[in-house]
Amino acid sequence: FGVLDQLGNPNWQSELGPARTYPASPNRAQVALLLGTIIADGFVAVEAEDAERVKKIGRNVLTLAEAINVRKSVVTRRNSIIEKANARQWNAVRREFDGALQDVHQAMVELDDEQLAQLVSLGGWLRGTEVLTSIIDEKYSQDRAELLYQPLLIDYFNQQINQMSARLRGNPLVEEIQESLQRIGPLIKKSPADNISSETVTEINSLSAKIVGLIRARAG
């Protein structure tokens, strides 16, 4: 989302999509991925300066954090997010979402759930990529498209999935994500000198949007 800061002032509200409440699920891998996408939505809602959506996202974060046993790590953050959103202190709200992500990650590491913590990060990156490509696609330029050049991140996430337990790697959703990463990888790994085309941006958006949709659809 630091990359998104370089895109000026697009129509952030249109990137939020419809509001939705997400129930907890027994599928912890799916919950972790979903939590990442919801925290990413929080950053978009901050950019849109949508206080009501920020508060709804805060409630979703708390529900999902509870489902993976890290509720205590985000209660204070969630309350602060609501308080600062009501006061329209957007920079402070963004810092709270940053802190919530770090707190969730740390709590999961302490619970020996570091692999799930990686899925939270992966979910956030996929949603961020969906938003980034949507904004670039709407007003394409080669300079904007160069922001997609993130080969190290693709390699990192693939490596993390490969190091996960057989149970997590065999999760159908994780399998589909890895397949999508293998398709996104060659598109994002192009050198900036290769000029990532408008068609490539559209393709990356389609792939990331599809997998984010699957993550959310399986939330029930």
C-alpha positions as CSV (number, residue, x, y, z in Angstrom):
1,F,0.0,0.0,0.0
2,G,3.0,2.2,0.1
3,V,3.0,1.7,-3.7
4,L,-0.6,2.9,-3.9
5,D,0.5,6.2,-2.4
6,Q,2.2,6.9,-5.7
7,L,-1.0,6.8,-7.7
8,G,-2.4,10.2,-6.7
9,N,-6.1,10.3,-5.9
10,P,-8.1,7.7,-7.8
11,N,-11.7,6.8,-7.0
12,W,-10.9,4.8,-3.9
13,Q,-14.6,4.3,-3.0
14,S,-15.1,2.3,-6.2
15,E,-12.3,-0.1,-5.2
16,L,-14.1,-1.0,-1.9
17,G,-16.9,-3.0,-3.4
18,P,-20.1,-3.8,-1.5
19,A,-20.0,-4.0,2.3
20,R,-20.2,-7.4,3.8
21,T,-20.0,-9.1,7.2
22,Y,-17.8,-12.2,7.3
23,P,-18.7,-15.0,9.8
24,A,-16.0,-17.1,11.4
25,S,-15.1,-20.4,9.6
26,P,-13.5,-23.6,10.9
27,N,-11.1,-23.5,7.9
28,R,-8.3,-21.6,9.6
29,A,-6.2,-21.2,6.4
30,Q,-9.2,-19.6,4.7
31,V,-9.8,-17.3,7.7
32,A,-6.1,-16.2,7.7
33,L,-6.2,-15.4,4.0
34,L,-9.6,-13.6,4.4
35,L,-8.2,-11.6,7.3
36,G,-5.4,-10.4,5.1
37,T,-7.8,-9.2,2.4
38,I,-10.0,-7.5,5.0
39,I,-7.1,-5.6,6.5
40,A,-6.1,-4.6,3.0
41,D,-9.7,-3.3,2.6
42,G,-9.0,-1.2,5.7
43,F,-6.3,0.7,3.9
44,V,-8.5,1.3,0.9
45,A,-11.3,2.6,3.2
46,V,-8.9,4.9,4.8
47,E,-7.9,6.3,1.4
48,A,-11.6,6.7,0.6
49,E,-12.1,8.4,4.0
50,D,-15.1,6.2,4.6
51,A,-15.6,6.2,8.4
52,E,-18.6,3.7,8.3
53,R,-16.7,1.2,6.2
54,V,-13.6,1.5,8.3
55,K,-15.7,0.7,11.4
56,K,-17.3,-2.3,9.7
57,I,-13.9,-3.6,8.6
58,G,-12.7,-3.2,12.2
59,R,-15.5,-5.4,13.4
60,N,-14.7,-8.0,10.7
61,V,-11.1,-8.0,11.7
62,L,-12.1,-8.7,15.3
63,T,-14.4,-11.6,14.3
64,L,-11.7,-13.2,12.1
65,A,-8.9,-12.7,14.6
66,E,-11.1,-14.5,17.2
67,A,-11.5,-17.4,14.9
68,I,-7.8,-18.0,14.7
69,N,-7.2,-17.3,18.4
70,V,-5.5,-13.9,18.2
71,R,-8.5,-11.7,19.3
72,K,-6.6,-10.2,22.3
73,S,-4.0,-8.9,20.0
74,V,-6.4,-6.7,18.0
75,V,-9.1,-5.6,20.5
76,T,-7.3,-2.4,21.4
77,R,-6.4,-1.7,17.8
78,R,-10.0,-2.2,16.7
79,N,-11.3,0.2,19.4
80,S,-8.7,2.7,18.4
81,I,-9.6,2.3,14.7
82,I,-13.2,3.1,15.4
83,E,-12.3,6.1,17.7
84,K,-10.0,7.6,15.2
85,A,-12.3,7.0,12.2
86,N,-15.1,8.8,14.1
87,A,-12.6,11.7,14.5
88,R,-11.6,11.4,10.8
89,Q,-7.9,11.1,11.8
90,W,-7.1,9.1,8.7
91,N,-3.3,8.9,9.1
92,A,-3.8,7.6,12.6
93,V,-6.3,5.0,11.4
94,R,-3.9,3.8,8.8
95,R,-1.2,3.5,11.5
96,E,-3.6,1.4,13.5
97,F,-4.3,-1.0,10.6
98,D,-0.5,-1.2,10.2
99,G,-0.2,-2.1,13.9
100,A,-3.1,-4.6,13.7
101,L,-1.3,-6.5,11.0
102,Q,1.9,-6.6,12.9
103,D,0.2,-7.6,16.1
104,V,-1.7,-10.4,14.4
105,H,1.5,-11.7,12.9
106,Q,3.4,-11.5,16.2
107,A,0.6,-13.2,18.1
108,M,0.4,-16.1,15.5
109,V,4.2,-16.5,15.7
110,E,3.9,-16.8,19.5
111,L,1.2,-19.4,19.0
112,D,3.5,-21.4,16.7
113,D,1.2,-20.5,13.8
114,E,3.8,-18.7,11.6
115,Q,2.5,-20.5,8.5
116,L,-0.9,-19.0,9.0
117,A,0.7,-15.6,9.6
118,Q,2.2,-15.9,6.1
119,L,-1.3,-16.6,4.7
120,V,-2.5,-13.4,6.3
121,S,0.3,-11.5,4.5
122,L,-0.4,-13.4,1.2
123,G,-4.1,-12.5,1.4
124,G,-3.3,-8.8,2.0
125,W,-0.9,-8.8,-1.0
126,L,-3.4,-10.4,-3.3
127,R,-6.1,-7.9,-2.4
128,G,-3.5,-5.1,-2.7
129,T,-2.5,-6.3,-6.1
130,E,-6.1,-6.5,-7.2
131,V,-6.6,-2.8,-6.2
132,L,-3.3,-1.7,-7.6
133,T,-3.9,-3.3,-11.0
134,S,-7.5,-2.0,-11.1
135,I,-6.3,1.6,-10.6
136,I,-3.5,1.3,-13.1
137,D,-5.8,-0.3,-15.7
138,E,-8.3,2.6,-15.3
139,K,-5.6,5.1,-16.3
140,Y,-2.8,3.1,-17.8
141,S,0.7,4.5,-18.3
142,Q,4.1,2.7,-18.5
143,D,5.3,4.6,-15.4
144,R,2.3,3.4,-13.4
145,A,2.7,-0.2,-14.7
146,E,6.3,-0.3,-13.5
147,L,4.9,-0.2,-9.9
148,L,3.9,-3.9,-10.5
149,Y,7.5,-5.0,-10.9
150,Q,7.8,-7.1,-7.7
151,P,9.7,-10.3,-8.5
152,L,11.1,-10.7,-5.0
153,L,7.6,-10.8,-3.5
154,I,6.4,-13.5,-5.8
155,D,9.5,-15.6,-5.1
156,Y,9.0,-15.0,-1.4
157,F,5.4,-16.2,-1.3
158,N,6.1,-19.2,-3.4
159,Q,8.9,-20.2,-1.1
160,Q,6.7,-19.7,1.9
161,I,4.0,-22.0,0.5
162,N,6.5,-24.6,-0.5
163,Q,7.8,-24.7,3.1
164,M,4.3,-25.1,4.6
165,S,3.1,-28.3,6.1
166,A,1.6,-30.9,3.7
167,R,-1.8,-30.2,5.3
168,L,-1.7,-26.5,4.5
169,R,-0.2,-27.0,1.0
170,G,-2.9,-29.5,0.3
171,N,-5.7,-27.0,1.2
172,P,-7.6,-26.5,-2.0
173,L,-7.6,-22.8,-1.6
174,V,-3.9,-22.7,-1.0
175,E,-3.3,-24.9,-4.0
176,E,-5.4,-22.6,-6.2
177,I,-3.4,-19.6,-4.9
178,Q,-0.1,-21.2,-5.7
179,E,-1.3,-22.0,-9.2
180,S,-2.3,-18.3,-9.6
181,L,1.1,-17.1,-8.3
182,Q,2.8,-19.3,-10.9
183,R,0.8,-17.5,-13.6
184,I,1.2,-14.0,-12.1
185,G,4.9,-14.5,-11.5
186,P,6.1,-14.3,-15.1
187,L,4.0,-11.2,-15.7
188,I,5.3,-9.3,-12.7
189,K,8.9,-10.5,-13.0
190,K,9.3,-8.7,-16.3
191,S,12.0,-6.1,-16.2
192,P,10.7,-2.5,-16.0
193,A,12.6,-2.1,-19.3
194,D,10.1,-4.6,-20.9
195,N,7.3,-2.1,-20.4
196,I,4.5,-4.1,-18.7
197,S,1.6,-3.6,-21.1
198,S,-2.0,-2.6,-20.5
199,E,-3.0,-6.1,-21.4
200,T,-0.6,-7.6,-18.9
201,V,-2.0,-5.3,-16.2
202,T,-5.6,-6.5,-17.0
203,E,-4.4,-10.1,-16.9
204,I,-2.8,-9.7,-13.4
205,N,-6.0,-7.9,-12.2
206,S,-8.1,-10.8,-13.5
207,L,-6.0,-13.4,-11.8
208,S,-5.7,-11.6,-8.4
209,A,-9.4,-10.7,-8.4
210,K,-10.4,-14.3,-9.1
211,I,-8.5,-15.6,-6.2
212,V,-9.6,-12.9,-3.8
213,G,-13.2,-13.7,-4.9
214,L,-12.6,-17.4,-4.1
215,I,-11.2,-16.5,-0.6
216,R,-14.3,-14.4,0.1
217,A,-16.8,-16.8,-1.4
218,R,-15.6,-19.6,0.8
219,A,-16.2,-17.5,3.9
220,G,-19.8,-18.7,3.7
